[in-house]
């Protein structure tokens, strides 16, 4: 048995087994007791739609080891962030595969926007509008957490002003209730190629899933791949457009604004946590750009060029 990763909310082990499976993933869930039950239901809902590891066993109540646990099939492959950096000349192919998966995910709709808090997958209604929810979350993370208060006051004030002035623009997405992964980062997307083009072998770790605008996941994956070839973003968006996914003309800024919740969330992590350090760095970089232009740029074929050029 080998510990593979220890994240903000779970610890994952790879366990070798003497069967056709060869290995399974054992996940101990440390933060939210409802996560295991929700993930089991999502695994059933997404079967044949978006590749996810099959759940072999679940203990949502934590009766066996003291915390909720899941056992799933182990999926061999390469994390997207590693693949994008290892084979930059194949970034467009990776982007096309991820774009196709995002469209399929966006086509899974739930009764209303909101968080998934039980196995019935009926979202808990939001108490605020989309924009006010983002505004409230970012304000709390910036000013009420130790991680937020550790940022220079100038950075906090500038970043808050940036959010407060522009976040109402996401109102055009109010009411969208697609299934959102919520942590659609390169480390949670397993890529594989079997004699053909790259494909998404599995999307892992659905503990932050909810119903909302599909552009949330677009912003998250692009932030996780900052510094990689812009061909990835260009082809991802092109594929989404070709397959009928919703790609507004100003998608880069909308996706960035929606991603602010995920960006500022790790400020609540303990001091020294790599997620908190990365979030602090990106917040300072956002302020240094002195505007609401997203941190990602794309090439000539994307519909975002004209928009970015006029901001």
Order of alpha helices (4+ residues) and beta strands (2+ residues): beta-beta-beta-alpha-beta-beta-beta-alpha-alpha-beta-beta-alpha-alpha-alpha-beta-beta-beta-beta-alpha-alpha-alpha-alpha-alpha-alpha
